[in-house]
Amino acid sequence: MKRVLFVPLDDRPATRETVLDLLPLLGAAWDTPPRDLLGRRRRPADLDGLFRWVEREAPGADALIASAEVLIHGGLVASRLSVDSLEVLWRRLDRVVRLAARVPTYLAAVNPRIPTGGGDEEPAYWGAYGDRLRAYSAHLDAGEATDNDGRIRLALDAIADVPATVVDDLLRRRRRQLVVNIELIVLAGAGRLSALLIGQDDAEPYGLTRGDLAVLRRFRDRCGGARAHVSAGADELCARLLARAAVDELGRPPRVAVRYTYPEARRSVPRYEPFTLEETVASHLEAAGCVVDDESPEVLLWVHNFAGVTQREAADQRGAPPAPTRTVAAALAEAAGRGLICGCADVRFANGADDALVRSLFARDDLAGLWGYAGWNTCSNTLGTVLAQVILVLCARGRLGEVRLRRLRRRYLARRLLDDWGYQAVVRPYLAQEVLAGVGANAAALGAAAAAVSDAAQRRFRDEVLPPIERALGATGFDGVAFPWDRLFEVEVRLTDEAQGV
């Protein structure tokens, strides 16, 4: 590949910068649309401008990696909020198909969530009826899946006082997106897409999401062929597609060995996901075009999972039982010493890194020789990011020089450690517990207090986070933080190119 186009899901660093940090590993030129064309929280993307950009750039590209949510709906949140009819969505889909005829297209799509809490990124009725709609979703699906009439009655009781128009709207939106995703599977099966990856946004083991996933998997099995994949995940899908594009060019499947910190707990279900951890790992490897090989692996994927059946939140990890983090770091260092490309998917906690593990990695020379690390948001977000890192390194060896590879490694690992460990595990809990009240801020809407919160965050970064990261990786190019969606949940960690040597 000589030139690649990348169209992110929206303008968040999690969906944009994560991939931009990895694109140089292809050894090809790349381009991405201006950030102001993308969706920002409840504001949808400028679809006319976005399509004009892609259609103008497509003739000189060898691959397009894009989110269907942004091209068809205007972004992830826009896909939850829009009132566009199927006819409107089909016209946009036809435009995507015409693009795919001009440039090999790797497309990500999402099976919509039932929100586990809050409704600020959903239709307005979630504020008043969210708890009852969630109960309806869980009871109805559990009742149908287990043939339990009692659960179905509980589902109907849950919505007894919910206006019929609200329930109709919920089901109509899901049906609309299901139809579009089925058509995408058909297109992939017909060879009109190079790859399709449908991910499940936040989910529980039971809910309307599971029923729709079952439909999508059935269509995938019947007519999707080897180009269509259905798994958990959302924000990291384009990173996984980037890895798949690299594997397609490599022309053979990477050989990956998988190890778990707690192998006896690999069948537990992580928070916000519908499948067991083991199933999710297998589906991610399949979608990336990898094979599991314990005899002669090239890559080691270490899954630092949680013990037992319940995954805790990273913000609540203090007081959690100790994990064998020094043993994990030693095993990774030993495998790296044998020449394996090692990646660590830190999924012991949801929404942030395991502080003890990261400190154990810091205690090892060169961060235990890791080429991949992540520990953010959901299990699938983390797994997909780490897989993309290590697979792209494998594909880049022999094409990029070792000095260039190590500079790129320093940049993407620096961002992940600054965000997943530094912000989510160290700075964010401090802001929530000690800063917000003092500056009159709300975690979901920082408003006028955003500058004061940012100043407090940057002081914490410089005092506690930067020193160990820079001892491990050298200068990070840290250039401050911002809150792109005006909330505490995610941060934009700014890095300068000059300090990174990129």
C-alpha positions as CSV (number, residue, x, y, z in Angstrom):
1,M,0.0,0.0,0.0
2,K,1.3,3.4,-0.9
3,R,-1.6,5.6,0.5
4,V,-4.3,5.0,3.0
5,L,-7.4,7.1,3.9
6,F,-8.8,6.9,7.4
7,V,-12.3,8.2,8.4
8,P,-12.8,8.0,12.2
9,L,-16.0,7.3,14.1
10,D,-16.0,10.8,15.5
11,D,-13.5,13.4,16.8
12,R,-12.6,11.8,20.1
13,P,-8.9,11.0,20.7
14,A,-10.0,7.4,21.5
15,T,-11.3,6.9,18.0
16,R,-9.0,9.3,16.1
17,E,-5.6,9.7,17.7
18,T,-5.3,6.0,18.6
19,V,-5.3,5.1,14.9
20,L,-3.3,8.1,13.8
21,D,-0.5,7.0,16.1
22,L,-0.5,3.6,14.4
23,L,-0.9,4.5,10.8
24,P,2.8,5.3,10.3
25,L,3.6,1.7,11.0
26,L,2.2,0.8,7.6
27,G,5.1,2.6,6.0
28,A,2.7,4.3,3.6
29,A,1.4,7.8,3.1
30,W,-1.9,8.4,4.8
31,D,-4.5,11.1,5.2
32,T,-7.6,11.8,7.4
33,P,-10.3,14.4,7.1
34,P,-10.2,17.7,9.0
35,R,-11.3,17.2,12.5
36,D,-14.1,19.8,12.2
37,L,-15.9,17.7,9.6
38,L,-16.3,14.9,12.2
39,G,-19.1,14.5,14.7
40,R,-18.6,16.0,18.2
41,R,-20.8,14.4,20.9
42,R,-24.4,15.4,20.0
43,R,-23.4,17.4,16.9
44,P,-23.3,15.1,13.8
45,A,-20.6,15.1,11.2
46,D,-20.8,17.4,8.2
47,L,-21.7,14.5,5.9
48,D,-21.7,16.5,2.7
49,G,-18.3,17.8,3.4
50,L,-17.0,14.4,4.6
51,F,-18.2,12.6,1.5
52,R,-16.7,15.3,-0.7
53,W,-13.4,14.9,1.0
54,V,-13.4,11.1,0.7
55,E,-14.5,11.1,-2.9
56,R,-11.9,13.7,-3.8
57,E,-9.1,11.7,-2.1
58,A,-10.2,8.1,-3.2
59,P,-8.6,8.0,-6.6
60,G,-5.1,8.2,-5.2
61,A,-5.7,5.7,-2.3
62,D,-4.9,2.0,-2.0
63,A,-7.2,1.5,1.0
64,L,-10.0,3.2,2.9
65,I,-10.5,2.5,6.6
66,A,-13.8,4.0,7.7
67,S,-16.6,3.9,10.2
68,A,-20.1,3.2,8.7
69,E,-21.6,5.1,11.7
70,V,-20.0,8.4,10.6
71,L,-20.7,8.0,6.9
72,I,-24.3,6.7,7.2
73,H,-25.4,8.4,10.4
74,G,-22.9,11.2,11.2
75,G,-21.2,9.5,14.1
76,L,-21.7,7.2,17.0
77,V,-23.9,9.5,19.1
78,A,-25.7,10.7,15.9
79,S,-26.6,7.0,15.2
80,R,-28.4,7.0,18.5
81,L,-30.2,10.3,18.0
82,S,-31.0,10.8,14.4
83,V,-34.5,10.5,13.1
84,D,-33.4,9.8,9.5
85,S,-35.6,7.2,7.6
86,L,-34.2,4.0,6.1
87,E,-34.6,5.6,2.7
88,V,-32.1,8.4,3.7
89,L,-29.7,5.8,5.2
90,W,-29.8,3.7,2.1
91,R,-28.9,6.6,-0.1
92,R,-25.8,7.2,2.1
93,L,-25.1,3.5,2.1
94,D,-25.2,3.5,-1.7
95,R,-22.7,6.3,-1.7
96,V,-20.4,4.2,0.4
97,V,-20.8,1.2,-2.0
98,R,-19.8,3.5,-4.9
99,L,-16.7,4.5,-2.9
100,A,-15.9,0.9,-2.2
101,A,-15.9,0.2,-6.0
102,R,-13.2,2.8,-6.4
103,V,-10.9,1.9,-3.4
104,P,-10.6,-1.2,-1.3
105,T,-12.7,-0.5,1.7
106,Y,-12.4,-1.8,5.3
107,L,-15.6,-0.8,7.1
108,A,-16.5,-0.7,10.8
109,A,-20.1,-0.7,12.0
110,V,-21.8,-0.9,15.4
111,N,-24.7,-2.9,16.9
112,P,-26.3,-0.2,19.1
113,R,-26.2,-0.4,22.9
114,I,-28.9,-0.3,25.5
115,P,-27.3,2.4,27.8
116,T,-26.2,0.9,31.2
117,G,-26.8,4.3,32.8
118,G,-27.5,7.9,32.0
119,G,-29.1,9.2,28.8
120,D,-27.2,12.3,27.8
121,E,-26.2,10.7,24.5
122,E,-29.6,9.1,23.8
123,P,-33.1,10.3,22.8
124,A,-34.5,12.6,25.5
125,Y,-36.9,9.9,26.8
126,W,-34.1,7.9,28.4
127,G,-33.9,10.5,31.2
128,A,-37.5,9.7,32.3
129,Y,-37.9,6.1,31.3
130,G,-34.3,4.7,31.1
131,D,-34.5,2.4,34.1
132,R,-37.8,0.9,32.9
133,L,-36.5,0.5,29.3
134,R,-33.4,-1.2,30.6
135,A,-35.4,-3.6,32.7
136,Y,-37.7,-4.3,29.7
137,S,-34.7,-5.0,27.5
138,A,-33.0,-7.4,29.9
139,H,-36.2,-9.3,31.0
140,L,-37.6,-9.7,27.5
141,D,-34.4,-11.1,26.0
142,A,-33.7,-13.4,29.0
143,G,-37.3,-14.7,28.9
144,E,-37.1,-15.4,25.2
145,A,-33.6,-16.9,25.4
146,T,-34.4,-19.2,28.3
147,D,-38.1,-19.8,27.5
148,N,-39.1,-18.2,30.8
149,D,-42.6,-16.7,30.7
150,G,-42.0,-15.1,34.1
151,R,-39.2,-12.9,32.7
152,I,-41.4,-11.9,29.8
153,R,-44.2,-10.9,32.2
154,L,-41.6,-8.8,34.1
155,A,-40.6,-7.1,30.8
156,L,-44.2,-6.2,30.1
157,D,-44.7,-4.9,33.7
158,A,-41.6,-2.7,33.3
159,I,-43.1,-0.7,30.5
160,A,-46.7,-0.7,31.7
161,D,-46.5,3.1,32.3
162,V,-44.1,3.9,29.5
163,P,-45.8,5.6,26.5
164,A,-46.2,3.3,23.6
165,T,-44.6,5.9,21.3
166,V,-41.4,5.6,23.4
167,V,-41.2,1.9,23.1
168,D,-42.0,2.1,19.4
169,D,-39.2,4.6,18.9
170,L,-36.7,2.4,20.8
171,L,-37.6,-0.7,18.7
172,R,-37.8,1.3,15.4
173,R,-34.2,2.7,15.9
174,R,-32.8,-0.7,16.6
175,R,-34.7,-2.3,13.6
176,R,-33.3,0.5,11.3
177,Q,-29.7,-0.1,12.3
178,L,-30.1,-3.9,12.2
179,V,-31.4,-3.7,8.6
180,V,-28.4,-1.5,7.6
181,N,-25.9,-3.9,9.3
182,I,-27.5,-6.9,7.6
183,E,-27.1,-5.2,4.2
184,L,-23.4,-4.5,5.0
185,I,-22.9,-8.2,5.7
186,V,-24.5,-9.1,2.3
187,L,-22.1,-6.6,0.6
188,A,-19.1,-8.1,2.4
189,G,-20.2,-11.6,1.4
190,A,-20.5,-10.4,-2.2
191,G,-16.9,-9.2,-2.1
192,R,-17.8,-5.5,-2.4
193,L,-16.0,-4.7,0.9
194,S,-12.4,-5.8,1.7
195,A,-13.5,-6.4,5.3
196,L,-16.5,-5.6,7.5
197,L,-16.2,-5.5,11.3
198,I,-19.4,-5.1,13.2
199,G,-18.9,-4.5,16.9
200,Q,-21.2,-4.5,19.9
201,D,-21.3,-1.2,21.7
202,D,-21.7,-1.4,25.5
203,A,-23.9,-4.4,26.4
204,E,-25.0,-6.9,29.1
205,P,-25.2,-10.7,28.8
206,Y,-29.0,-10.3,28.2
207,G,-30.8,-7.5,26.4
208,L,-32.1,-6.4,23.0
209,T,-28.5,-6.1,22.0
210,R,-28.0,-9.9,22.3
211,G,-31.0,-10.7,20.2
212,D,-29.8,-8.4,17.4
213,L,-26.2,-9.8,17.7
214,A,-27.7,-13.3,17.2
215,V,-29.4,-12.2,14.0
216,L,-26.2,-10.6,12.7
217,R,-24.1,-13.6,13.5
218,R,-26.6,-15.9,11.7
219,F,-26.4,-13.7,8.6
220,R,-22.7,-13.6,8.8
221,D,-22.5,-17.4,9.0
222,R,-25.0,-17.8,6.1
223,C,-23.8,-15.1,3.6
224,G,-21.0,-13.0,5.1
225,G,-18.1,-15.2,4.1
226,A,-14.6,-14.7,5.4
227,R,-14.8,-10.9,5.0
228,A,-17.5,-10.2,7.6
229,H,-16.9,-10.4,11.4
230,V,-19.2,-9.8,14.4
231,S,-17.7,-9.3,17.9
232,A,-17.7,-7.0,20.9
233,G,-16.2,-3.5,20.7
234,A,-16.9,-0.1,19.2
235,D,-14.3,2.7,19.7
236,E,-11.3,0.5,18.7
237,L,-12.8,-1.0,15.5
238,C,-10.9,1.1,13.0
239,A,-7.6,0.2,14.8
240,R,-8.5,-3.5,14.4
241,L,-9.3,-2.9,10.7
242,L,-5.9,-1.2,10.2
243,A,-4.3,-4.4,11.5
244,R,-6.4,-6.5,9.2
245,A,-5.4,-4.4,6.2
246,A,-1.7,-4.9,7.1
247,V,-2.3,-8.7,7.5
248,D,-4.0,-8.8,4.1
249,E,-0.9,-7.1,2.6
250,L,1.4,-9.5,4.5
251,G,-0.3,-12.4,2.8
252,R,-0.3,-14.8,5.7
253,P,-1.8,-15.1,9.2
254,P,0.4,-13.9,12.1
255,R,1.0,-16.7,14.7
256,V,-0.2,-15.6,18.1
257,A,0.1,-17.3,21.5
258,V,-2.3,-16.2,24.2
259,R,-1.7,-16.2,28.0
260,Y,-3.9,-15.1,30.8
261,T,-2.9,-13.8,34.3
262,Y,-5.9,-15.8,35.7
263,P,-6.6,-18.6,33.1
264,E,-9.2,-20.1,35.4
265,A,-11.3,-16.9,35.0
266,R,-11.1,-16.6,31.2
267,R,-14.8,-17.6,30.9
268,S,-16.0,-14.7,33.0
269,V,-17.9,-11.9,31.3
270,P,-16.3,-8.4,31.5
271,R,-18.4,-5.3,32.3
272,Y,-20.2,-3.7,29.3
273,E,-19.7,-6.8,27.2
274,P,-22.0,-9.7,26.1
275,F,-19.5,-12.5,25.7
276,T,-17.0,-14.3,27.9
277,L,-13.4,-13.0,27.8
278,E,-12.2,-16.1,26.0
279,E,-14.8,-15.7,23.3
280,T,-13.9,-12.1,22.8
281,V,-10.2,-12.8,22.5
282,A,-10.9,-15.5,19.9
283,S,-13.2,-13.3,17.9
284,H,-10.7,-10.4,17.9
285,L,-7.9,-12.7,16.7
286,E,-10.1,-14.1,13.9
287,A,-11.2,-10.6,12.7
288,A,-7.5,-9.6,12.6
289,G,-6.6,-12.6,10.4
290,C,-4.5,-14.3,13.1
291,V,-4.1,-17.9,14.1
292,V,-3.4,-19.2,17.6
293,D,-0.1,-21.0,17.7
294,D,1.5,-22.1,21.0
295,E,4.3,-24.0,19.3
296,S,6.0,-21.4,17.1
297,P,4.4,-18.0,17.9
298,E,5.7,-14.7,16.6
299,V,3.5,-12.7,18.9
300,L,2.6,-13.1,22.6
301,L,-0.7,-11.6,23.6
302,W,-0.8,-11.5,27.4
303,V,-4.3,-10.9,28.8
304,H,-4.1,-9.4,32.3
305,N,-7.6,-10.4,33.3
306,F,-9.5,-10.2,36.6
307,A,-9.9,-13.1,39.0
308,G,-13.4,-14.5,39.7
309,V,-16.6,-13.4,37.9
310,T,-16.8,-9.7,38.5
311,Q,-14.7,-7.0,36.9
312,R,-14.2,-3.9,39.0
313,E,-13.8,-0.3,37.8
314,A,-10.3,1.1,37.7
315,A,-11.4,4.1,39.9
316,D,-12.3,1.6,42.6
317,Q,-9.2,-0.6,42.4
318,R,-7.7,0.5,45.8
319,G,-8.4,-2.3,48.2
320,A,-8.7,-4.9,45.5
321,P,-6.9,-8.2,46.3
322,P,-3.3,-8.1,45.0
323,A,-2.5,-9.6,41.6
324,P,0.8,-11.3,40.6
325,T,1.9,-8.3,38.6
326,R,5.6,-8.8,39.1
327,T,5.3,-12.3,37.8
328,V,3.4,-11.0,34.7
329,A,6.1,-8.4,34.1
330,A,8.9,-11.0,34.4
331,A,7.1,-13.4,32.0
332,L,6.7,-10.6,29.5
333,A,10.3,-9.6,29.8
334,E,11.5,-13.2,29.3
335,A,9.3,-13.7,26.2
336,A,10.5,-10.4,24.7
337,G,14.1,-11.6,25.4
338,R,13.3,-14.7,23.2
339,G,12.4,-12.4,20.3
340,L,8.6,-12.5,20.6
341,I,6.6,-9.3,19.9
342,C,4.8,-8.9,23.2
343,G,1.6,-7.1,23.9
344,C,-0.3,-6.8,27.2
345,A,-4.1,-6.2,27.3
346,D,-4.6,-4.8,30.7
347,V,-8.3,-5.8,31.4
348,R,-8.1,-6.4,35.1
349,F,-10.3,-3.4,35.6
350,A,-12.8,-1.6,33.4
351,N,-12.2,2.1,32.3
352,G,-8.5,2.2,33.2
353,A,-5.2,0.5,33.9
354,D,-4.2,-1.8,36.8
355,D,-1.9,0.6,38.7
356,A,0.1,-2.2,40.3
357,L,0.8,-3.9,36.9
358,V,2.0,-0.6,35.3
359,R,4.3,0.0,38.2
360,S,5.7,-3.5,37.9
361,L,6.3,-2.8,34.2
362,F,8.1,0.4,35.1
363,A,10.4,-1.6,37.3
364,R,11.6,-3.6,34.3
365,D,14.1,-2.4,31.8
366,D,12.5,-0.9,28.6
367,L,9.0,-1.5,30.0
368,A,9.6,-5.3,29.9
369,G,10.3,-5.1,26.2
370,L,6.6,-4.5,25.4
371,W,5.6,-3.5,21.9
372,G,1.9,-3.2,22.8
373,Y,0.0,-2.1,25.9
374,A,-3.5,-0.7,26.5
375,G,-5.9,-0.6,29.5
376,W,-8.8,1.7,28.5
377,N,-12.6,1.6,28.6
378,T,-14.0,-1.8,27.8
379,C,-12.2,-5.2,27.5
380,S,-12.7,-5.1,23.7
381,N,-11.4,-1.5,23.4
382,T,-8.2,-2.7,25.1
383,L,-7.8,-6.0,23.3
384,G,-8.3,-4.5,19.9
385,T,-5.8,-1.7,20.5
386,V,-3.1,-4.1,21.7
387,L,-3.6,-6.5,18.8
388,A,-3.4,-3.6,16.4
389,Q,-0.1,-2.5,17.9
390,V,1.7,-5.9,17.9
391,I,0.3,-7.0,14.5
392,L,1.4,-3.8,12.8
393,V,4.9,-4.1,14.3
394,L,5.1,-7.6,13.0
395,C,4.1,-6.5,9.5
396,A,6.4,-3.5,9.7
397,R,9.6,-5.4,10.5
398,G,11.7,-5.6,7.5
399,R,10.0,-2.6,5.9
400,L,10.7,0.1,8.5
401,G,14.1,0.5,10.2
402,E,14.5,-0.4,13.8
403,V,15.1,3.2,14.8
404,R,11.9,4.3,13.2
405,L,10.0,1.4,14.7
406,R,11.2,2.3,18.2
407,R,10.3,6.0,17.8
408,L,6.7,5.0,16.8
409,R,6.6,2.5,19.7
410,R,7.5,5.3,22.1
411,R,4.7,7.5,20.8
412,Y,1.8,5.1,20.9
413,L,2.9,3.5,24.2
414,A,3.4,7.0,25.7
415,R,-0.2,8.0,24.8
416,R,-1.6,4.8,26.1
417,L,0.3,5.1,29.4
418,L,-0.5,8.8,29.8
419,D,-4.2,8.1,29.1
420,D,-5.0,4.6,30.4
421,W,-2.8,4.7,33.5
422,G,-1.9,8.3,34.1
423,Y,-5.4,9.8,33.5
424,Q,-7.8,7.0,34.2
425,A,-6.1,5.4,37.1
426,V,-4.2,8.3,38.7
427,V,-5.5,11.7,37.7
428,R,-9.2,11.2,37.0
429,P,-10.0,9.7,40.5
430,Y,-8.1,12.7,42.0
431,L,-10.2,15.2,39.9
432,A,-13.5,13.5,40.8
433,Q,-12.8,13.2,44.5
434,E,-10.8,16.4,45.3
435,V,-11.1,18.9,42.5
436,L,-14.6,19.0,41.0
437,A,-16.5,20.2,44.1
438,G,-14.0,22.9,44.8
439,V,-14.4,24.5,41.3
440,G,-18.1,23.9,41.1
441,A,-17.9,21.4,38.2
442,N,-20.0,18.5,37.2
443,A,-18.2,15.4,35.9
444,A,-20.7,15.1,32.9
445,A,-20.6,18.8,32.0
446,L,-17.5,20.7,33.0
447,G,-18.6,24.0,31.5
448,A,-16.9,27.1,32.7
449,A,-14.8,25.1,35.1
450,A,-13.0,23.1,32.4
451,A,-9.9,25.3,32.4
452,A,-9.5,25.0,36.2
453,V,-10.0,21.2,36.0
454,S,-7.4,21.0,33.1
455,D,-4.9,23.0,35.2
456,A,-5.3,20.7,38.1
457,A,-5.0,17.7,35.8
458,Q,-1.8,19.0,34.3
459,R,-0.2,19.6,37.7
460,R,-1.0,16.0,38.7
461,F,0.4,14.7,35.4
462,R,3.7,16.6,35.9
463,D,4.0,15.6,39.5
464,E,3.0,11.9,39.5
465,V,2.6,10.6,36.0
466,L,5.3,11.9,33.7
467,P,8.4,11.0,35.8
468,P,8.0,7.2,35.7
469,I,6.8,7.2,32.0
470,E,9.7,9.3,30.9
471,R,12.2,7.2,32.9
472,A,10.8,4.2,30.9
473,L,10.4,5.7,27.5
474,G,12.3,8.9,27.4
475,A,10.8,12.3,26.5
476,T,7.0,11.9,25.8
477,G,6.4,15.3,24.2
478,F,3.5,15.8,26.7
479,D,1.9,19.2,25.9
480,G,-1.0,19.4,28.2
481,V,-4.6,18.0,28.4
482,A,-8.1,19.0,27.3
483,F,-11.6,17.6,27.7
484,P,-12.9,17.4,24.1
485,W,-16.5,16.4,25.0
486,D,-16.6,18.7,28.1
487,R,-16.8,15.8,30.5
488,L,-14.4,14.0,32.9
489,F,-14.8,10.6,31.3
490,E,-12.2,11.0,28.5
491,V,-9.2,13.3,28.1
492,E,-7.2,14.5,25.2
493,V,-3.5,14.0,25.9
494,R,-1.6,16.4,23.6
495,L,1.8,15.3,22.3
496,T,4.2,17.2,20.2
497,D,5.8,15.6,17.2
498,E,9.1,17.3,17.7
499,A,9.9,15.7,21.1
500,Q,8.9,12.3,19.8
501,G,11.1,12.4,16.7
502,V,8.2,11.3,14.6
